[in-house]
Amino acid sequence: MLVGLDRLPQCHSLLDRLRGQRLGLLSHAASVDKQLVHIDEVLAGLDIAPAVRFAPEHGYLADAQDMATIDDAEDDLSGTR
């Protein structure tokens, strides 16, 4: 079974529409393809750069304590919020 992240590299018409757009990404630390490559790496390899990221209650990389307040943050690697 292939999920959307596994199929995305072969969807050329969709890739053409996504590139250069201001995109938001809802994901977390376990957002990986069948090769266990994180969605950030998959999208970067496809020349797609989300402008903003949305994360679950424990933070984008699941590193926040339970019941902790998560503030806006900027990703050091990509510069996205």
C-alpha positions as protocol buffer text, in pm:
chain_id: "A"
residue {
  index: 1
  type: MET
  ca { x: 0 y: 0 z: 0 }
}
residue {
  index: 2
  type: LEU
  ca { x: 129 y: 345 z: -88 }
}
residue {
  index: 3
  type: VAL
  ca { x: 27 y: 659 z: 96 }
}
residue {
  index: 4
  type: GLY
  ca { x: 13 y: 1001 z: -68 }
}
residue {
  index: 5
  type: LEU
  ca { x: 369 y: 1088 z: 30 }
}
residue {
  index: 6
  type: ASP
  ca { x: 492 y: 777 z: -154 }
}
residue {
  index: 7
  type: ARG
  ca { x: 289 y: 864 z: -463 }
}
residue {
  index: 8
  type: LEU
  ca { x: 369 y: 1236 z: -474 }
}
residue {
  index: 9
  type: PRO
  ca { x: 700 y: 1205 z: -668 }
}
residue {
  index: 10
  type: GLN
  ca { x: 511 y: 1043 z: -959 }
}
residue {
  index: 11
  type: CYS
  ca { x: 227 y: 1300 z: -967 }
}
residue {
  index: 12
  type: HIS
  ca { x: 395 y: 1544 z: -1206 }
}
residue {
  index: 13
  type: SER
  ca { x: 92 y: 1765 z: -1270 }
}
residue {
  index: 14
  type: LEU
  ca { x: 37 y: 1807 z: -895 }
}
residue {
  index: 15
  type: LEU
  ca { x: 406 y: 1881 z: -837 }
}
residue {
  index: 16
  type: ASP
  ca { x: 394 y: 2149 z: -1105 }
}
residue {
  index: 17
  type: ARG
  ca { x: 102 y: 2314 z: -925 }
}
residue {
  index: 18
  type: LEU
  ca { x: 264 y: 2293 z: -580 }
}
residue {
  index: 19
  type: ARG
  ca { x: 606 y: 2432 z: -668 }
}
residue {
  index: 20
  type: GLY
  ca { x: 635 y: 2801 z: -599 }
}
residue {
  index: 21
  type: GLN
  ca { x: 309 y: 2816 z: -404 }
}
residue {
  index: 22
  type: ARG
  ca { x: 275 y: 2940 z: -46 }
}
residue {
  index: 23
  type: LEU
  ca { x: 191 y: 2612 z: 128 }
}
residue {
  index: 24
  type: GLY
  ca { x: 112 y: 2510 z: 484 }
}
residue {
  index: 25
  type: LEU
  ca { x: 211 y: 2165 z: 609 }
}
residue {
  index: 26
  type: LEU
  ca { x: 36 y: 1971 z: 886 }
}
residue {
  index: 27
  type: SER
  ca { x: 268 y: 1691 z: 996 }
}
residue {
  index: 28
  type: HIS
  ca { x: 470 y: 1552 z: 1286 }
}
residue {
  index: 29
  type: ALA
  ca { x: 783 y: 1350 z: 1360 }
}
residue {
  index: 30
  type: ALA
  ca { x: 632 y: 1026 z: 1225 }
}
residue {
  index: 31
  type: SER
  ca { x: 532 y: 1174 z: 887 }
}
residue {
  index: 32
  type: VAL
  ca { x: 748 y: 946 z: 674 }
}
residue {
  index: 33
  type: ASP
  ca { x: 728 y: 759 z: 345 }
}
residue {
  index: 34
  type: LYS
  ca { x: 769 y: 382 z: 302 }
}
residue {
  index: 35
  type: GLN
  ca { x: 1149 y: 423 z: 319 }
}
residue {
  index: 36
  type: LEU
  ca { x: 1112 y: 612 z: 652 }
}
residue {
  index: 37
  type: VAL
  ca { x: 1225 y: 938 z: 493 }
}
residue {
  index: 38
  type: HIS
  ca { x: 1065 y: 1232 z: 672 }
}
residue {
  index: 39
  type: ILE
  ca { x: 823 y: 1451 z: 477 }
}
residue {
  index: 40
  type: ASP
  ca { x: 1061 y: 1748 z: 511 }
}
residue {
  index: 41
  type: GLU
  ca { x: 1329 y: 1561 z: 315 }
}
residue {
  index: 42
  type: VAL
  ca { x: 1083 y: 1427 z: 59 }
}
residue {
  index: 43
  type: LEU
  ca { x: 942 y: 1773 z: -13 }
}
residue {
  index: 44
  type: ALA
  ca { x: 1287 y: 1934 z: -23 }
}
residue {
  index: 45
  type: GLY
  ca { x: 1396 y: 1674 z: -278 }
}
residue {
  index: 46
  type: LEU
  ca { x: 1092 y: 1766 z: -489 }
}
residue {
  index: 47
  type: ASP
  ca { x: 1172 y: 2141 z: -466 }
}
residue {
  index: 48
  type: ILE
  ca { x: 865 y: 2211 z: -251 }
}
residue {
  index: 49
  type: ALA
  ca { x: 916 y: 2443 z: 46 }
}
residue {
  index: 50
  type: PRO
  ca { x: 623 y: 2489 z: 288 }
}
residue {
  index: 51
  type: ALA
  ca { x: 593 y: 2847 z: 409 }
}
residue {
  index: 52
  type: VAL
  ca { x: 437 y: 2750 z: 743 }
}
residue {
  index: 53
  type: ARG
  ca { x: 410 y: 2429 z: 943 }
}
residue {
  index: 54
  type: PHE
  ca { x: 139 y: 2320 z: 1180 }
}
residue {
  index: 55
  type: ALA
  ca { x: 222 y: 2077 z: 1459 }
}
residue {
  index: 56
  type: PRO
  ca { x: 36 y: 1857 z: 1707 }
}
residue {
  index: 57
  type: GLU
  ca { x: 17 y: 1929 z: 2078 }
}
residue {
  index: 58
  type: HIS
  ca { x: 367 y: 1799 z: 2160 }
}
residue {
  index: 59
  type: GLY
  ca { x: 546 y: 2005 z: 1897 }
}
residue {
  index: 60
  type: TYR
  ca { x: 660 y: 1939 z: 1544 }
}
residue {
  index: 61
  type: LEU
  ca { x: 927 y: 1691 z: 1650 }
}
residue {
  index: 62
  type: ALA
  ca { x: 724 y: 1560 z: 1948 }
}
residue {
  index: 63
  type: ASP
  ca { x: 980 y: 1698 z: 2190 }
}
residue {
  index: 64
  type: ALA
  ca { x: 751 y: 1904 z: 2416 }
}
residue {
  index: 65
  type: GLN
  ca { x: 636 y: 1778 z: 2754 }
}
residue {
  index: 66
  type: ASP
  ca { x: 277 y: 1673 z: 2811 }
}
residue {
  index: 67
  type: MET
  ca { x: 54 y: 1971 z: 2893 }
}
residue {
  index: 68
  type: ALA
  ca { x: 330 y: 2218 z: 2794 }
}
residue {
  index: 69
  type: THR
  ca { x: 234 y: 2526 z: 2596 }
}
residue {
  index: 70
  type: ILE
  ca { x: 384 y: 2528 z: 2248 }
}
residue {
  index: 71
  type: ASP
  ca { x: 474 y: 2872 z: 2116 }
}
residue {
  index: 72
  type: ASP
  ca { x: 538 y: 2969 z: 1756 }
}
residue {
  index: 73
  type: ALA
  ca { x: 887 y: 2870 z: 1651 }
}
residue {
  index: 74
  type: GLU
  ca { x: 1112 y: 2889 z: 1350 }
}
residue {
  index: 75
  type: ASP
  ca { x: 1278 y: 2581 z: 1207 }
}
residue {
  index: 76
  type: ASP
  ca { x: 1656 y: 2629 z: 1212 }
}
residue {
  index: 77
  type: LEU
  ca { x: 1712 y: 2424 z: 898 }
}
residue {
  index: 78
  type: SER
  ca { x: 1441 y: 2554 z: 668 }
}
residue {
  index: 79
  type: GLY
  ca { x: 1355 y: 2888 z: 828 }
}
residue {
  index: 80
  type: THR
  ca { x: 983 y: 2813 z: 822 }
}
residue {
  index: 81
  type: ARG
  ca { x: 750 y: 2892 z: 1111 }
}
